[in-house]
Amino acid sequence: MTRTASIPTTETDAPRVGARGWAALVVLMLLVSVDNTVLSFALPEISIALAPTGAEQLWIIDVYPLVLAGLLVTMGTLGDRFGRRKMLLIGATGFAAVSALAAFAPTAGLLIAARALLGFFGAMLMPSTLSLLRSIFQNRDQRRMAIAVWASAFSAGSALGPIVGGFLLEHFAWGSVFLIAVPVLIPLLIAAPLLVPESRDPNPGRIDLISIALSMATMIPVVYAIKSLAVDGPSLTAGAWALLGFGMGYLFVRRQLRSRTPMLDMALFRRGSFSGAILVNLLSVVALVGFLYFVSQHLQLVLGLSPMMAGLALVPGMLAMIVAGLSVVPVSRRVPPHIVIPVGLAFSVAGYLIVAFTTHEHGVLPLVIAFVVLGIGIGAAETISNELILSSAPAAKAGAASAVSETAYELGAVLGTAVLGGIITAFYRGALVLPEGLPADVAHAAGETLAGAYTAAQELPAALGTALWDAAAAAFGSGVMVTSLIGAGLVVLAGVIAAVTLRKAPSH
């Protein structure tokens, strides 16, 4: 009788973890502190050193989340079956080793290949991290705070990353920004076996190789089609890739619905709190990554800040994300998510509007304020949406659910760069009016990217170089207003989705 009465009836009544559980969280935070936004700040240096084309420049950023998007569901499911901690340790080992190789890539092509390998091992890491949080923190109040702390660690890594990366870029070669992953991941490899418990699905079912292949054949063509559309505009190639991806997606979904032990339980998507949170997560990341893509170039190349000073300019916004992510936890216990998320995202809309309507300003302050306001909304939305995703799934399927969350995140990163980055690149190329007298190779380089114009301007005679750079800066700025308004529209869409789909999601 007593034993029956002690069984928790809700996740809020579930057992609370002690010091060991929070120590395990600290270990998992080491992983998310490996900052990926540093690459945006290293991009100008990489562009100058390796002279990539416009397409290669986007691929350097995009190939990592592209590979992740294709493999996350597979790796999350394999983690459920073979052990989430085991996948975490394998992924961390490979990620550290390939990071060292990426640091010394001599060409843009080899750097892209190294980034693809990083995506392979990275696909093992992130689903394992979130799903381990689900198994360690069974009490929902504690889990909500743990996810907020985890997300804040991500933001802290983003805040420190540009500063550390800026320091490295001012004193060392661009490859040093990849080497910082090595000393971070080594402590994780030592501490995780001691503090992080192993967890897996007790009834994983058989390994479905066909579903694994179909999941990859769905995500990779779709993401590639989006990227191709953003860079080159509508084309038969982009359409063919999209049709291939959607066709494979249909086959994947049909197979999951007919399987007794599906690789991904499609019933999860019938829950508004799950599917709505996934979309909010995706659109929030699109807004964040797209903003960082063009603002990092604007700060360094147009305003002339050093990498370290550009990183410092964005620190207040990253800190705002941390504060918002932690502060929203007590609020979310009393106010339902369909209200909290739209209110938070209203701040992010205001941030984009500040950028859109201060394009005539050439100072740093408007961008700093804009990122602070944008960060408030993104920090709140990411904490709540990630917690809803995990809470909506059975504990045994935490790896697969986490993989869907991370797929949305990485797909959002691809879309942020490809769509918003592609739009501003298209405006740059369309608005650029080159001065007369430029050699053909210089004109081609300047027409590809802003960094190409910057490099070319440095090598030309003073008057011609100044004329080229003024034209390039004006062309780049011409796309800022339109890109910012589109970013604001995406955030509004995320708020509407939250308001409509999360009405039945429990706030406690």
Rosetta blueprint (number, residue, H / E / L):
1 M L
2 T H
3 R H
4 T H
5 A H
6 S L
7 I L
8 P L
9 T L
10 T L
11 E H
12 T H
13 D H
14 A L
15 P L
16 R L
17 V L
18 G L
19 A H
20 R H
21 G H
22 W H
23 A H
24 A H
25 L H
26 V H
27 V H
28 L H
29 M H
30 L H
31 L H
32 V H
33 S L
34 V L
35 D L
36 N L
37 T L
38 V H
39 L H
40 S H
41 F H
42 A H
43 L H
44 P H
45 E H
46 I H
47 S H
48 I H
49 A H
50 L H
51 A L
52 P L
53 T L
54 G H
55 A H
56 E H
57 Q H
58 L H
59 W H
60 I H
61 I H
62 D H
63 V H
64 Y H
65 P H
66 L H
67 V H
68 L H
69 A H
70 G H
71 L H
72 L H
73 V H
74 T H
75 M H
76 G H
77 T H
78 L H
79 G H
80 D H
81 R H
82 F H
83 G L
84 R H
85 R H
86 K H
87 M H
88 L H
89 L H
90 I H
91 G H
92 A H
93 T H
94 G H
95 F H
96 A H
97 A H
98 V H
99 S H
100 A H
101 L H
102 A H
103 A L
104 F L
105 A L
106 P L
107 T L
108 A H
109 G H
110 L H
111 L H
112 I H
113 A H
114 A H
115 R H
116 A H
117 L H
118 L H
119 G H
120 F H
121 F H
122 G H
123 A H
124 M H
125 L H
126 M H
127 P H
128 S H
129 T H
130 L H
131 S H
132 L H
133 L H
134 R H
135 S H
136 I H
137 F L
138 Q L
139 N L
140 R H
141 D H
142 Q H
143 R H
144 R H
145 M H
146 A H
147 I H
148 A H
149 V H
150 W H
151 A H
152 S H
153 A H
154 F H
155 S H
156 A H
157 G H
158 S H
159 A H
160 L H
161 G H
162 P H
163 I H
164 V H
165 G H
166 G H
167 F H
168 L H
169 L H
170 E H
171 H H
172 F L
173 A L
174 W L
175 G L
176 S H
177 V H
178 F H
179 L H
180 I L
181 A H
182 V H
183 P H
184 V H
185 L H
186 I H
187 P H
188 L H
189 L H
190 I H
191 A H
192 A H
193 P H
194 L H
195 L H
196 V L
197 P L
198 E L
199 S L
200 R L
201 D L
202 P L
203 N L
204 P L
205 G L
206 R L
207 I L
208 D L
209 L H
210 I H
211 S H
212 I H
213 A H
214 L H
215 S H
216 M H
217 A H
218 T H
219 M H
220 I H
221 P H
222 V H
223 V H
224 Y H
225 A H
226 I H
227 K H
228 S H
229 L H
230 A H
231 V H
232 D H
233 G L
234 P L
235 S L
236 L H
237 T H
238 A H
239 G H
240 A H
241 W H
242 A H
243 L H
244 L H
245 G H
246 F H
247 G H
248 M H
249 G H
250 Y H
251 L H
252 F H
253 V H
254 R H
255 R H
256 Q H
257 L H
258 R H
259 S L
260 R L
261 T L
262 P L
263 M L
264 L L
265 D L
266 M H
267 A H
268 L H
269 F H
270 R H
271 R L
272 G H
273 S H
274 F H
275 S H
276 G H
277 A H
278 I H
279 L H
280 V H
281 N H
282 L H
283 L H
284 S H
285 V H
286 V H
287 A H
288 L H
289 V H
290 G H
291 F H
292 L H
293 Y H
294 F H
295 V H
296 S H
297 Q H
298 H H
299 L H
300 Q H
301 L H
302 V H
303 L L
304 G L
305 L L
306 S L
307 P H
308 M H
309 M H
310 A H
311 G H
312 L H
313 A H
314 L H
315 V H
316 P H
317 G H
318 M H
319 L H
320 A H
321 M H
322 I H
323 V H
324 A H
325 G H
326 L H
327 S H
328 V H
329 V H
330 P H
331 V H
332 S H
333 R L
334 R L
335 V L
336 P L
337 P H
338 H H
339 I H
340 V H
341 I H
342 P H
343 V H
344 G H
345 L H
346 A H
347 F H
348 S H
349 V H
350 A H
351 G H
352 Y H
353 L H
354 I H
355 V H
356 A H
357 F L
358 T L
359 T L
360 H L
361 E L
362 H L
363 G L
364 V L
365 L H
366 P H
367 L H
368 V H
369 I H
370 A H
371 F H
372 V H
373 V H
374 L H
375 G H
376 I H
377 G H
378 I H
379 G H
380 A H
381 A H
382 E H
383 T H
384 I H
385 S H
386 N H
387 E H
388 L H
389 I H
390 L H
391 S H
392 S L
393 A L
394 P L
395 A H
396 A H
397 K H
398 A H
399 G H
400 A H
401 A H
402 S H
403 A H
404 V H
405 S H
406 E H
407 T H
408 A H
409 Y H
410 E H
411 L H
412 G H
413 A H
414 V H
415 L H
416 G H
417 T H
418 A H
419 V H
420 L H
421 G H
422 G H
423 I H
424 I H
425 T H
426 A H
427 F H
428 Y H
429 R H
430 G H
431 A H
432 L L
433 V L
434 L L
435 P L
436 E L
437 G L
438 L L
439 P L
440 A H
441 D H
442 V H
443 A H
444 H H
445 A H
446 A H
447 G H
448 E H
449 T L
450 L H
451 A H
452 G H
453 A H
454 Y H
455 T H
456 A H
457 A H
458 Q H
459 E H
460 L L
461 P L
462 A H
463 A H
464 L H
465 G H
466 T H
467 A H
468 L H
469 W H
470 D H
471 A H
472 A H
473 A H
474 A H
475 A H
476 F H
477 G H
478 S H
479 G L
480 V H
481 M H
482 V H
483 T H
484 S H
485 L H
486 I H
487 G H
488 A H
489 G H
490 L H
491 V H
492 V H
493 L H
494 A H
495 G H
496 V H
497 I H
498 A H
499 A H
500 V H
501 T H
502 L L
503 R L
504 K L
505 A L
506 P L
507 S L
508 H L
